[in-house]
Amino acid sequence: MDPLGKVYKTFMMLKYLLILTLIFLGIFPVPVSADNGTIPVDLQAKLILTALTYDKNLEEHASEQLEIAVLYFPWSVQSKEEALNFSKTLEMFQDKKISGRNFTVSLLIYNGDGGFKEKIADKHVDVLFIAGGEEPMVREITKISQSAKILSCSSRAKYVTTCGVTMAVGLKDNKPKIYLNLSSAKREGADFSAKFLRVAEIVGE
C-alpha cells in the first residue's frame, strides 16, 4: 500500500473508532425504536461493518474481496425477513471498504443438512451474519463457523453468551453496544485490536 493510502486508512480507522466510542458513551445520539427497544437495521449494519475493520486476522488473511453471507432458517418467516432486510441494508454500504477491501453480500439458507460447511467453503465466506432462529440451531452454526474459521455475528446480543456467536449488536442502558465473545473469537481465528476491545462489551474471556 502506498504511503498516502496508509495515511487514509489510519484516518478512517480513527474516525470510525471515535464514532463508535461516542455512540457507546451516549454522546453521539442514535435513534432507538421506542416500541420494542431495537436498533435500526442501518445502524446495526454500520456498527458491524466498522467492527470488522478491527479484526487484524481478517485484514491479513482475507482475499482481495470480503464475502459476507447472511444466513437464515427457512422455517421461520421472521428469520427470513430479518436476513433479507439486513442483506439489502449491507448492499447500501458497498461503496465503503473494510480494511481496504470491497465486500459482497449473499444469502444462505440453513436446513440442518450435513453439507453446510462445504457450502460456505465453496462460497469463500469470510463473515457469517446469523439471523434470528432457535438457539440449538444457532449453536450448530457456530460449531461450523469455529471449525471453518469464519467470523460469526448477529443482531441478537444474547447469542454471544448462549450460542457462541463472536460478535453482536445490542443495547446496554438503552445505548447501542457491540458485544464480543473473546473465546469464540479465538476459535474462529479473529484477533481484534486493543482499541476495539476498549469500547466493546466483552464476554467469555
JOFENZI-V25667 format. One record per helix or strand of 2 or more residues. SS is the DSSP state (H for helix, E for strand). FROM is the first residue (numbers start at 1). TO is the last residue. If there is no record, write none. Layout:
BEGIN
SS	FROM	TO
SS	FROM	TO
END
This chain:
BEGIN
H	3	25
H	41	52
H	56	61
E	65	72
H	77	91
E	101	109
H	116	122
E	127	130
H	135	148
E	151	154
H	158	162
E	167	172
E	175	181
H	182	187
H	194	199
E	201	203
END
